């Protein structure tokens, strides 16, 4: 996922999960499976992270390198394969009709710099200051954002370009974030994160899971907040457009000149959108 600056990207990510969360209740026969090996030695790789970005579907490879992801809704995805010490692999996969897809994967080891590099440890106070800055840019300062927590902040490193002021965050590990406001855990591969002059550029690949609820009251509270966060969002609009429910769900669409798009025109847009999705 690529985006420019949005205060509270973790909250925005939850909106992408809303549709997948509903579809998680359904059963699908789509499946992708295979074996993951080192591209140079051919040896199986154990405990490799492999998942469909922006979904709850993921797995880890077994001792023999095998993996399998099942119950995949129809659609187009990016299969993400990640392991420390290897190049990140992104594979487009498409499930238009119910099918089982076999995909063996060869991960390429990262090439380490040949020259000697001097590493200077960042001062703890400076690192904490940069972590707080990262929280503001990445998670935001909303009420929901204040209930988000990075569980493994120690994997993050930061650097600032003294000439441009560009703020960069990076890690070789998956970043794990609990959103206690909405009841989700996000495991995120942070491929790029650069903030400069009120603009954020990042490339991320998230995997979602629901947090266990202590009781029905907590579960109901999360469901209510998820609905409130989702309703009126751009994700909600796209869903309503695809389902032909723009007006019924209280959205209005205007032309560039300011005129309201009519119901007949909305129906044409819906039909065109549905044709593309099929």
Buried (B, 14 or more C-beta within 10 A) or exposed (E): BEEEBBBBBBBBBBBBBBBBBEBBEEEBEBBBBBBBBBEEEEEBBBEBBBBBBBBBBBBEBBEEBBBEBBBBBBBEBBBBBBBEEBEBBBEEBEBEEEEEBEBEBBBEEEEEEEEEEEEEEBEEEEBEEBBEBBBEBBBBEBEBBEBBEBEEBEBBEBEBEEEEEBBBBBBBBBBBBBBBBBBBBBBBBBBEBBBBEEEBBBBBBBBBEBBEBEEEEBBEBBEEBBEEBBEEBEBBBEBBBBEBBBBEBEBEBEEEEEEEBEEEEBEEBBEEBEEEEE
